[in-house]
């Protein structure tokens, strides 16, 4: 009769005998897990330059349509449709209600720097409809329309859905940083 200890020793000895000629495989392929983008990444020199103090001027602003819409050429139609319908998650928002044009300019510069640093894709800017202004006409809305078109990082913008502010707000689609 063999005991369990003898059987275990025999198995181990047989295993070692069978493995004596085995050599480890050499594999020159390395698989890396995809890296997550850090949230505190510094903006590139190009994007930092884009949102400089001089980018947003308050001069030469013309009236704009009630519904704002802007698209750079080459964007996919299904993406734009989803974007305009407000079906893409809003990652940050800026509310400019009650701001003067200079206050709005300063807030936009800070907000766009933050958005670029955090590499956000979709943001919402609430500019209001202008009912609270002295002239009862929009003041910030035409500025936003002009400023967003000046930024290369902005791929598209569109007046928001009623649930997000309607014609008193815009969704902004931003370029992905590579």
Kinemage of the C-alpha trace (Angstrom):
@kinemage 1
@onewidth
@group {chain A} dominant
@subgroup {mainchain}
@vectorlist {calphas} color= white
{ca unk a 1} P 0.000 0.000 0.000
{ca unk a 2} L 1.377 3.417 -0.937
{ca unk a 3} L 0.874 6.368 1.264
{ca unk a 4} L -0.250 9.777 0.068
{ca unk a 5} L 3.187 11.276 0.803
{ca unk a 6} L 4.955 8.672 -1.378
{ca unk a 7} L 2.479 9.257 -4.199
{ca unk a 8} L 3.018 13.068 -4.011
{ca unk a 9} L 6.811 12.588 -4.128
{ca unk a 10} L 6.524 10.277 -7.150
{ca unk a 11} L 4.295 12.798 -8.969
{ca unk a 12} L 6.694 15.616 -8.227
{ca unk a 13} L 9.676 13.562 -9.358
{ca unk a 14} L 7.900 12.601 -12.587
{ca unk a 15} L 6.972 16.228 -13.217
{ca unk a 16} L 10.579 17.395 -12.785
{ca unk a 17} L 11.843 14.672 -15.103
{ca unk a 18} L 9.398 15.691 -17.809
{ca unk a 19} L 10.208 19.392 -17.463
{ca unk a 20} L 14.018 19.186 -17.495
{ca unk a 21} L 14.322 19.969 -21.234
{ca unk a 22} L 11.672 22.689 -21.280
{ca unk a 23} L 12.853 26.246 -22.012
{ca unk a 24} L 10.766 29.400 -21.479
{ca unk a 25} L 9.222 30.982 -24.547
{ca unk a 26} L 10.689 34.262 -25.663
{ca unk a 27} L 8.022 36.701 -26.766
{ca unk a 28} L 8.999 40.046 -28.263
{ca unk a 29} L 5.425 41.388 -28.273
{ca unk a 30} L 4.378 43.529 -25.359
{ca unk a 31} L 0.768 44.325 -24.637
{ca unk a 32} L 0.046 47.499 -22.736
{ca unk a 33} L -3.230 48.462 -21.165
{ca unk a 34} L -4.633 51.675 -22.670
{ca unk a 35} L -3.563 54.720 -20.729
{ca unk a 36} L -6.223 56.978 -19.257
{ca unk a 37} L -5.795 60.661 -19.965
{ca unk a 38} L -4.774 62.540 -16.853
{ca unk a 39} L -7.246 65.237 -15.832
{ca unk a 40} L -4.539 67.707 -14.877
{ca unk a 41} L -2.709 67.645 -18.194
{ca unk a 42} L -1.306 71.014 -19.159
{ca unk a 43} L -2.705 72.463 -22.364
{ca unk a 44} L -0.451 72.347 -25.387
{ca unk a 45} L 1.274 75.546 -26.434
{ca unk a 46} L -1.146 75.838 -29.356
{ca unk a 47} L -4.290 75.523 -27.237
{ca unk a 48} L -2.898 77.788 -24.524
{ca unk a 49} L -2.226 80.369 -27.210
{ca unk a 50} L -5.757 79.957 -28.600
{ca unk a 51} L -7.288 81.089 -25.330
{ca unk a 52} L -5.013 84.003 -24.713
{ca unk a 53} L -6.108 87.319 -23.294
{ca unk a 54} L -6.412 88.770 -26.808
{ca unk a 55} L -8.657 86.176 -28.448
{ca unk a 56} L -12.081 87.517 -27.512
{ca unk a 57} L -12.765 91.054 -28.587
{ca unk a 58} L -16.011 92.842 -27.889
{ca unk a 59} L -15.787 95.005 -31.016
{ca unk a 60} L -17.243 94.335 -34.476
{ca unk a 61} L -20.033 92.158 -33.118
{ca unk a 62} L -23.090 91.860 -35.334
{ca unk a 63} L -26.560 90.676 -34.442
{ca unk a 64} L -27.142 86.950 -34.644
{ca unk a 65} L -30.082 84.682 -35.378
{ca unk a 66} L -32.355 83.485 -32.603
{ca unk a 67} L -31.080 79.929 -33.120
{ca unk a 68} L -27.293 79.637 -33.124
{ca unk a 69} L -25.645 76.974 -35.251
{ca unk a 70} L -22.073 76.531 -36.460
{ca unk a 71} L -20.200 73.512 -37.832
{ca unk a 72} L -16.714 73.064 -39.185
{ca unk a 73} L -16.541 71.116 -42.447
{ca unk a 74} L -15.876 67.378 -42.328
{ca unk a 75} L -17.915 66.422 -39.266
{ca unk a 76} L -20.031 63.281 -39.463
{ca unk a 77} L -23.760 63.920 -39.847
{ca unk a 78} L -24.859 61.306 -37.245
{ca unk a 79} L -22.497 62.859 -34.676
{ca unk a 80} L -23.851 66.336 -35.388
{ca unk a 81} L -27.448 65.131 -35.164
{ca unk a 82} L -26.823 63.479 -31.785
{ca unk a 83} L -24.988 66.600 -30.616
{ca unk a 84} L -27.718 69.049 -31.679
{ca unk a 85} L -30.403 66.890 -30.066
{ca unk a 86} L -28.641 67.210 -26.719
{ca unk a 87} L -28.009 63.471 -26.482
{ca unk a 88} L -24.298 63.783 -25.744
{ca unk a 89} L -23.475 64.162 -22.044
{ca unk a 90} L -22.617 67.712 -21.004
{ca unk a 91} L -19.313 67.599 -19.125
{ca unk a 92} L -19.247 71.215 -17.904
{ca unk a 93} L -21.316 74.359 -18.149
{ca unk a 94} L -20.883 78.103 -17.777
{ca unk a 95} L -23.731 80.462 -16.854
{ca unk a 96} L -23.226 84.054 -18.022
{ca unk a 97} L -26.617 85.442 -16.926
{ca unk a 98} L -26.298 89.038 -15.753
{ca unk a 99} L -22.682 89.435 -16.876
{ca unk a 100} L -21.410 92.530 -18.646
{ca unk a 101} L -19.597 91.890 -21.918
{ca unk a 102} L -16.216 92.345 -20.180
{ca unk a 103} L -17.167 89.987 -17.326
{ca unk a 104} L -18.378 87.441 -19.896
{ca unk a 105} L -15.098 87.767 -21.795
{ca unk a 106} L -13.051 87.084 -18.663
{ca unk a 107} L -15.270 84.150 -17.658
{ca unk a 108} L -15.058 82.658 -21.169
{ca unk a 109} L -11.256 82.852 -21.184
{ca unk a 110} L -11.064 81.044 -17.835
{ca unk a 111} L -13.718 78.493 -18.817
{ca unk a 112} L -12.108 77.638 -22.160
{ca unk a 113} L -8.712 77.218 -20.496
{ca unk a 114} L -10.267 74.820 -17.985
{ca unk a 115} L -12.117 72.910 -20.698
{ca unk a 116} L -8.920 72.466 -22.710
{ca unk a 117} L -6.864 71.457 -19.666
{ca unk a 118} L -9.475 68.862 -18.674
{ca unk a 119} L -9.873 67.774 -22.322
{ca unk a 120} L -13.647 67.925 -22.216
{ca unk a 121} L -15.675 67.106 -25.334
{ca unk a 122} L -19.138 68.686 -24.836
{ca unk a 123} L -19.923 71.765 -22.765
{ca unk a 124} L -22.904 74.077 -22.419
{ca unk a 125} L -22.712 77.856 -22.222
{ca unk a 126} L -25.789 79.677 -20.941
{ca unk a 127} L -25.812 83.213 -22.347
{ca unk a 128} L -29.436 84.178 -21.747
{ca unk a 129} L -31.953 85.631 -24.178
{ca unk a 130} L -31.335 89.303 -23.410
{ca unk a 131} L -34.683 90.064 -21.762
{ca unk a 132} L -32.884 91.518 -18.745
{ca unk a 133} L -30.752 93.967 -20.737
{ca unk a 134} L -31.612 97.661 -21.023
{ca unk a 135} L -32.398 97.298 -24.724
{ca unk a 136} L -34.289 94.021 -24.200
{ca unk a 137} L -31.941 92.587 -26.838
{ca unk a 138} L -29.267 89.935 -26.317
{ca unk a 139} L -25.853 91.325 -25.409
{ca unk a 140} L -23.842 88.199 -24.562
{ca unk a 141} L -25.375 85.902 -27.207
{ca unk a 142} L -23.816 87.672 -30.241
{ca unk a 143} L -20.479 87.747 -28.433
{ca unk a 144} L -20.618 84.000 -27.753
{ca unk a 145} L -21.542 83.401 -31.396
{ca unk a 146} L -18.466 85.365 -32.526
{ca unk a 147} L -16.037 84.045 -29.918
{ca unk a 148} L -16.814 80.368 -30.405
{ca unk a 149} L -16.301 80.647 -34.173
{ca unk a 150} L -12.837 82.151 -33.544
{ca unk a 151} L -11.612 79.149 -31.529
{ca unk a 152} L -10.032 76.301 -33.515
{ca unk a 153} L -10.876 73.902 -30.672
{ca unk a 154} L -14.600 74.428 -31.313
{ca unk a 155} L -15.845 71.965 -33.924
{ca unk a 156} L -19.504 72.933 -33.678
{ca unk a 157} L -22.056 74.699 -31.543
{ca unk a 158} L -25.808 74.733 -31.542
{ca unk a 159} L -28.617 76.300 -29.554
{ca unk a 160} L -29.546 73.979 -26.707
{ca unk a 161} L -32.681 71.923 -26.242
{ca unk a 162} L -35.409 73.527 -24.067
{ca unk a 163} L -34.449 71.350 -21.076
{ca unk a 164} L -30.927 72.881 -21.142
{ca unk a 165} L -31.862 76.514 -21.792
{ca unk a 166} L -33.201 76.553 -25.353
{ca unk a 167} L -32.157 79.581 -27.392
{ca unk a 168} L -30.613 81.073 -24.247
{ca unk a 169} L -27.804 78.481 -24.242
{ca unk a 170} L -25.494 76.682 -26.649
{ca unk a 171} L -24.003 73.215 -26.724
{ca unk a 172} L -20.327 73.327 -27.743
{ca unk a 173} L -18.549 70.349 -29.337
{ca unk a 174} L -14.797 70.499 -28.817
{ca unk a 175} L -11.926 68.919 -30.712
{ca unk a 176} L -10.366 65.812 -29.188
{ca unk a 177} L -6.747 66.256 -28.171
{ca unk a 178} L -4.549 63.540 -29.672
